Each structure stands twice: as structure tokens, then as C-alpha cells.
């Protein structure tokens, strides 16, 4: 569903909060959104700005399901289908995101937030970035960006990810389009991390028709319905970036990262700015949930996969639960290896079969009653990891590494099945006994 009709539907359904009181973009707005549990919210009166700020549109799976024109149970099938069957988007000549074109850009005119005390600066936190690789083509992904000046940002470019790979390969400035205010299909597609050469915008278009328009100053295409687009260049200069609180709710340290110079800003006449709370539910869900289809696809290559879930307790990034239909005692370990291929930054994964992967108590029960460390534990040393993991080993210019663990908590097939079945009481209609 496109962004504005989506927000209108949420409001019609009583799921959207409007804050009319004047609020500051310095900590206050972020604190209010957090206190609201990140319900979809529009802040109509941000001190010093005519532009409203909205956030919280991906903080729950129910709301994301609405944005993808499905239910929370239908999210995984929708994303898996789009990942497997991308659809080339239409290119249009005129778009809402270019109703205003400013070739003398000033980032101070946008309500970039200060989120938390101790942050290195004001951040773009919901920035969907588009580049082109000379060999593999268009790529869409997320990069947090810290403001350094009126037209200057620093971008966190993680080693081995596509933008950094392209930037390091070409050894010159790299054009970039930064989209702020995107639909849920675009937000989800930007997080999917398909194989190199697969266009995330084609995945978004497979979820819902997503026409593109060519940038005004760059050889790049962006979703036509985007609220705000920053057209710029990732330069060869570096400057400070951070500290910044990330998925694990721990503070990422200050680093030296590439400088992005903004050459133009285009936007709707009545543009809205999108905010995302670092380290909170929307950040976790939006980053972790789109990894579930890539895990599902990889596990499906080695056994029958039924579901995949990146847990909130693991920052929706480091811990996963995978449900399979077990056919042999080797399926659990095969699924562990495949799951790590599906999401290389994952640190720990638990494989279950007849247990609900979304029920943490049921998963723990499966570990307690079906898992043996001497038989069902897989340890993988010195593996590529995430820089978000505080205990990972990091070296400048290299991918972080860590020891990974997989737990096969599926029901053994070689022993009497009844021994591993969870006993359930019978169902009764209590009302009949309370009359």
C-alpha cells in the first residue's frame, strides 16, 4: 500500500496517533514516540518547521501486514514470493517527489532528530539509499547518516555490504539517492539483502506497483511517491560518524566514515519527514523481519521449511528461530548451516519442528526437552558476524567475526515419539460450568 493511503487507512481504523501540540526535534519527539510504544504517529507541529514528522509505521507485524496488503501471518509468503519473482518497475517522467526541486540544498530545513543523549549528532535514521554498481546494477539498502553541515553527512558503510563493496571497487565518488518517507513495500524490500544483481526496487514493485522517476541531478531512479529525496555523492573524504545506538540497544562507537555531499533536494509540496527510533521496535522489526524470507529460501533448499523468525530479544538481528517439517535426523543440522547462509550476520539459531517459533516459552521448552549439547549443538568458529555484536572481533576494513552457535531442538526420530510429545489437556466450554 502506498504511504499516504496507508496512513489514511491507519487513521480510519483508529490506529494512528496525531500530536498537535508543539514538540522539539531535540529528544522530545523521540521520547514521545517511544512512550507511545511506537504506535504510528504524526507530529503536526515540530518547533521551527512547517513539515510534519511521522514514525512508527513498521513497529508491529500487524501494522506491517496492513502496509503489505496482507495480515501478519501473510508477511513471510508475500516477501518470499516477491524475492523469488521480482518485477521490473515502470519509469515515469513526472513524479510527486519532484514537485519541489532545490539545487542549493540546506539540510537544516529538514527536521533531522536528536534521538538520544550521547549521540554524535542529528541523524537520518529512516534513509533508504539507492546506488548503481557498474557490474551488478541498481541496489537499495539502508544507511544511517549523521549531519555534519548544511549539505554534508557521514554515512555508515559496513564492509562487505553492497554499497561499501561498490564504493571500494570504483575508487571514485559514488552517486547516491537518499529517500526519506517511503511505503512499507519499499521499506521491506530495502532490507531483504537478495543475491547481488537482484534489484530491490523490482522486489518492491512485485509487492505493489512502485513506479520510478529519474533523479534530477544523478543517473539514478527513485520511487516516484517518495516524500523527500536527497541527491548526492559519496566522496573519497572521511569524517567522524557516531556514536549511535543501534539494533542491540548498545552504543556503536565513533568511526571515520565516508562523507556524503548533497547536491539537490527534491520533495512533495506538502512533504512529510520520516523518523525511526534507533534500537527500538520499528528499527528491530524493519531490519530483522526482511531477513526471514532469505533464511526461509536457504533452509528450503535442504529441507522443508515452515517458518523463520528473528527474535526481538536478539535485536531482530543476532538470534533466529527456524521451524522445519523434519523428515530425517540430519535435517536439523542442515537447517542450521542453511540458516546462517540466509542471514550471515546471525549469531545464534534454534531449529524447531512442531513448536510455534513465535512462542518463546515453547521454544525454550523444546530446548529443555529435546536438545542435547553433546549431540545437537553446532559450533562454528571465526565466522563473519555483525559489527552490531558488542563481543564480535573487529579489525579496520574487515568484516567482524564471532563464534556462532546452532541448536537442533527438533524432536528425535529414532526414539518413541510419545516420549517427546507435549501433553495437552482437553478443551471444555467453561461458561457451561459457571452458570
C-alpha positions in Angstrom: 0.0 0.0 0.0 1.3 3.4 -0.9 2.4 5.6 2.1 -0.4 8.2 2.2 -3.3 5.8 1.6 -1.7 3.6 4.2 -1.6 6.4 6.8 -5.2 7.3 6.0 -6.3 3.7 6.5 -4.5 3.5 9.8 -6.3 6.7 10.9 -9.7 5.4 9.7 -9.1 2.3 11.7 -8.2 4.2 14.9 -4.5 3.0 14.7 -2.9 6.4 14.0 -2.0 9.0 16.7 -1.9 12.7 15.9 0.1 15.0 18.1 -0.9 18.6 17.6 1.0 20.2 20.5 4.3 21.8 19.6 7.3 19.5 20.2 11.0 19.8 19.8 13.0 17.6 17.4 15.7 17.5 20.1 15.0 14.4 22.2 11.3 15.3 23.0 9.8 13.9 19.8 11.8 10.7 20.1 10.8 10.3 23.7 7.1 10.8 23.0 7.2 8.3 20.1 8.9 5.8 22.4 6.4 6.4 25.3 3.6 5.7 22.8 5.1 2.3 22.2 5.9 3.5 18.7 2.3 3.5 17.5 2.0 5.0 14.0 2.2 8.7 14.9 2.2 12.1 13.0 3.7 15.1 14.8 1.9 18.0 13.2 3.7 20.9 14.9 7.5 20.5 15.1 9.1 23.6 16.5 10.8 25.6 13.8 9.5 23.6 10.9 6.4 23.6 8.7 6.9 20.0 7.8 5.2 17.3 9.9 7.2 14.3 11.1 5.8 10.7 11.2 7.1 7.5 12.6 6.1 4.0 13.9 4.7 2.6 10.7 6.7 -0.6 11.0 6.8 -1.1 14.7 4.4 -4.1 14.8 3.8 -7.0 12.4 0.1 -6.3 12.4 0.7 -2.8 11.0 3.4 -4.0 8.6 0.9 -6.6 7.3 -1.6 -3.8 6.6 1.1 -1.9 4.7 1.8 -5.0 2.6 -1.9 -5.6 1.9 -1.9 -8.8 4.0 -2.0 -10.0 7.6 0.9 -10.6 9.9 0.7 -14.3 9.1 0.9 -13.4 5.4 4.0 -11.3 5.6 6.5 -14.1 5.0 4.7 -15.6 2.0 4.4 -12.1 0.4 8.1 -11.4 0.9 9.2 -14.8 -0.2 7.1 -14.6 -3.4 8.4 -11.1 -4.2 12.0 -12.2 -3.6 11.6 -15.2 -5.9 9.6 -13.3 -8.6 10.8 -9.6 -8.8 9.1 -7.4 -11.3 10.8 -4.6 -13.2 9.2 -1.2 -12.2 7.8 1.3 -14.7 9.8 4.5 -15.3 7.6 7.7 -15.3 8.6 11.2 -16.4 6.7 13.2 -13.7 6.5 12.3 -10.0 5.2 13.8 -6.7 8.7 13.5 -5.2 9.9 16.2 -7.6 7.2 18.8 -7.1 9.9 21.0 -5.5 13.5 21.0 -6.7 16.2 22.7 -4.6 19.6 22.8 -6.2 21.0 24.8 -3.2 20.3 22.2 -0.6 20.2 23.0 3.1 19.7 20.1 5.5 18.9 22.5 8.3 15.5 22.9 6.6 14.7 19.3 7.4 13.7 18.2 10.9 16.6 15.7 11.5 16.2 14.5 15.0 18.5 14.3 18.0 17.4 10.9 19.3 19.4 10.1 22.5 21.8 11.9 24.8 25.3 10.9 23.7 24.6 10.6 20.0 27.2 12.1 17.7 24.8 14.4 16.0 21.5 14.7 14.2 20.7 11.5 12.2 18.8 10.4 9.2 17.5 7.1 10.6 14.9 6.0 8.0 17.1 6.7 5.0 16.6 4.3 2.1 19.6 4.6 -0.2 19.9 3.8 -3.9 23.2 3.4 -5.8 24.3 1.7 -9.0 27.1 -0.7 -9.3 28.9 -0.8 -12.7 28.8 -4.6 -12.7 25.7 -5.7 -10.8 23.3 -2.7 -11.3 20.9 -0.9 -9.0 21.0 -1.6 -5.3 18.7 -0.3 -2.5 19.6 -0.5 1.2 19.7 1.4 4.5 22.5 3.5 5.8 22.3 5.7 8.9 23.7 9.2 8.2 24.9 11.9 10.6 24.6 15.6 9.6 27.9 17.5 9.6 26.8 20.6 7.8 24.2 22.2 5.5 24.9 19.8 2.7 27.2 17.4 4.3 26.7 14.0 6.0 28.7 11.0 7.0 27.3 7.6 6.1 28.0 4.3 8.0 29.0 1.9 5.2 29.5 -1.6 6.6 32.3 -3.6 4.9 31.2 -6.4 2.6 27.7 -4.9 2.1 26.9 -3.8 -1.5 27.3 0.0 -1.1 30.7 -0.3 0.6 31.8 -3.0 -1.9 30.9 -0.8 -4.9 32.4 2.3 -3.2 35.7 0.5 -2.6 35.7 -1.1 -6.1 35.3 2.1 -8.2 37.8 4.2 -6.2 36.0 7.5 -7.0 32.9 9.3 -6.0 29.7 7.3 -6.0 26.3 8.8 -6.8 23.6 8.2 -4.2 19.9 9.0 -3.8 18.6 9.1 -0.2 14.8 8.5 0.1 13.0 9.7 3.2 9.3 8.9 3.6 8.8 5.5 1.9 6.0 3.0 1.6 6.1 -0.3 3.6 6.8 -2.3 0.4 9.8 -0.1 -0.3 11.0 -0.2 3.3 10.7 -4.0 3.4 12.4 -4.6 0.1 15.3 -2.3 1.1 16.1 -4.7 4.0 15.8 -8.0 2.1 19.5 -8.4 1.0 18.9 -10.6 -2.1 21.8 -12.0 -4.1 24.0 -9.4 -5.8 22.5 -8.3 -9.0 18.8 -8.6 -7.9 17.1 -5.2 -7.9 15.4 -4.5 -4.6 13.2 -2.0 -6.3 11.9 -4.8 -8.5 11.1 -6.7 -5.4 9.2 -3.7 -4.0 7.3 -3.5 -7.3 6.4 -7.2 -7.1 4.8 -6.5 -3.7 2.9 -3.4 -5.0 3.3 -1.4 -8.1 6.1 1.1 -7.4 6.8 3.4 -10.4 10.2 5.1 -10.5 11.4 8.5 -11.7 14.9 9.5 -12.8 16.7 11.9 -10.4 17.2 15.5 -11.4 21.0 15.6 -10.9 22.0 11.9 -10.8 21.9 8.9 -13.0 19.6 7.1 -10.5 16.0 6.2 -10.2 13.8 6.6 -7.1 10.2 5.6 -6.1 8.0 8.3 -7.6 5.9 8.6 -4.4 8.7 9.2 -2.0 8.2 12.2 0.3 11.8 13.6 0.2 14.9 12.7 -1.9 18.4 13.8 -1.2 20.6 13.6 -4.4 24.3 13.4 -3.6 27.7 11.9 -3.9 29.7 9.6 -1.5 33.1 11.3 -1.7 36.5 9.9 -1.0 36.8 12.1 2.1 36.1 10.7 5.6 35.0 12.3 8.8 33.5 11.3 12.1 30.3 9.2 12.4 28.8 8.2 15.7 28.3 7.4 18.5 24.9 6.0 17.6 22.6 3.5 19.4 21.9 0.6 17.1 19.7 -2.6 17.0 21.2 -4.2 20.1 20.4 -1.0 22.2 24.1 -0.6 22.8 26.1 2.4 21.6 28.0 2.0 18.4 31.3 3.9 18.7 32.6 6.9 16.7 34.2 5.9 13.5 35.7 7.5 10.4 33.3 7.1 7.6 32.8 8.5 4.0 31.5 12.0 3.6 28.3 12.4 1.5 27.8 15.8 -0.2 24.2 16.7 -1.1 23.8 18.4 -4.4 20.0 18.7 -4.6 16.8 18.1 -2.5 13.5 17.2 -4.2 10.3 16.7 -2.4 6.5 16.9 -2.4 4.9 20.3 -1.9 3.4 19.1 1.3 6.3 16.7 2.2 6.4 14.8 5.5 9.6 13.7 7.2 10.0 10.1 8.4 11.7 9.3 11.7 12.7 5.9 13.1 13.8 5.4 16.7 17.3 3.8 16.9 17.3 0.5 18.7 13.6 0.3 19.3 10.8 -1.9 17.9 10.4 -0.4 14.4 14.2 -0.4 13.9 14.4 -4.1 15.0 11.3 -5.3 13.2 12.1 -3.5 9.9 15.7 -4.8 9.9 15.1 -8.3 11.1 11.8 -9.3 9.6 13.0 -9.0 6.0 15.8 -11.4 6.8 13.2 -14.1 7.4 12.5 -14.8 3.7 16.2 -15.1 2.8 16.6 -17.6 5.7 13.4 -19.4 4.6 14.7 -19.7 1.0 18.1 -21.1 2.0 16.6 -23.6 4.5 14.1 -24.7 1.9 17.0 -25.8 -0.3 18.0 -28.5 2.2 14.7 -29.5 3.9 11.0 -28.4 4.2 11.0 -25.0 5.9 7.7 -23.8 7.5 8.7 -20.5 9.2 11.5 -18.3 10.2 11.6 -15.6 13.0 14.2 -13.1 14.0 13.6 -12.5 17.7 13.2 -9.2 19.4 15.4 -10.3 22.3 18.3 -10.8 19.8 17.8 -7.3 18.4 15.9 -8.9 15.4 19.4 -9.4 14.0 21.5 -11.8 16.1 19.0 -14.6 17.1 16.7 -16.6 14.9 14.2 -19.4 15.3 13.5 -21.7 12.2 10.7 -24.1 12.0 11.0 -27.2 9.7 9.0 -30.2 8.8 11.6 -32.8 10.0 12.0 -35.9 7.7 15.3 -37.2 9.0 17.6 -36.7 12.0 20.1 -34.8 9.8 17.5 -32.1 8.8 18.2 -30.0 12.0 21.9 -29.6 11.4 21.3 -29.0 7.6 18.9 -26.3 8.6 21.4 -24.6 10.9 24.0 -24.3 8.2 21.5 -23.0 5.7 20.0 -20.5 8.1 23.4 -18.9 8.6 23.8 -18.7 4.8 20.4 -17.0 4.7 21.5 -14.3 7.2 25.3 -14.2 7.6 25.1 -11.7 10.5 23.0 -14.0 12.6 24.9 -15.3 15.7 22.6 -18.0 17.3 19.8 -20.1 15.7 17.4 -22.6 17.1 15.7 -25.2 14.9 12.3 -26.5 16.0 9.6 -28.6 14.3 6.2 -28.9 15.9 6.8 -25.9 18.1 5.5 -22.4 17.5 8.6 -20.3 16.6 6.9 -17.1 17.8 6.3 -18.5 21.3 9.5 -18.0 23.3 8.2 -20.3 26.1 7.5 -23.1 23.7 11.0 -22.7 22.1 12.7 -22.9 25.5 10.6 -26.0 26.3 11.9 -27.6 23.1 15.5 -26.8 24.0 14.9 -28.2 27.5 13.3 -31.4 26.4 14.8 -32.2 23.0 18.2 -30.7 22.9 21.5 -32.4 24.0 24.6 -30.4 23.8 26.8 -33.4 23.0 24.6 -34.4 20.0 22.6 -31.4 18.8 25.0 -28.4 19.2 26.8 -26.9 16.2 29.7 -24.5 17.0 31.2 -22.5 14.1 34.4 -20.7 14.9 35.7 -17.5 13.4 32.6 -16.7 11.3 31.6 -13.5 9.6 29.4 -11.6 12.0 27.8 -8.2 12.6 29.5 -5.1 13.8 26.4 -4.6 16.0 27.5 -7.5 18.2 29.4 -6.0 21.1 31.5 -9.1 21.6 32.5 -9.6 17.9 36.1 -9.2 16.9 36.6 -6.2 14.7 39.6 -5.1 12.6 39.7 -2.0 10.5 38.5 -2.6 6.9 37.5 -6.2 7.7 34.2 -7.9 8.4 33.6 -8.6 12.1 33.9 -12.2 13.2 32.5 -14.3 16.1 31.8 -17.9 17.1 28.3 -18.9 16.1 26.0 -21.5 17.7 23.2 -23.6 16.3 20.8 -25.6 18.5 18.8 -28.5 17.0 15.8 -28.6 19.3 13.7 -30.8 17.0 12.0 -34.0 18.1 14.4 -37.0 17.7 13.0 -39.5 15.2 14.9 -42.6 16.4 13.1 -42.9 19.8 9.5 -43.4 20.6 7.7 -40.2 19.6 5.4 -40.2 22.6 8.3 -39.5 24.9 8.8 -36.1 23.2 5.2 -35.1 22.8 3.9 -32.2 24.9 0.7 -33.4 26.7 -2.3 -31.2 26.4 -5.5 -31.0 28.4 -8.9 -31.4 26.8 -10.9 -28.4 25.7 -14.1 -27.5 27.6 -16.6 -24.7 27.5 -16.1 -23.1 30.9 -19.2 -21.0 30.6 -21.3 -24.1 30.9 -19.8 -24.7 34.4 -20.2 -21.2 35.7 -23.9 -20.6 35.1 
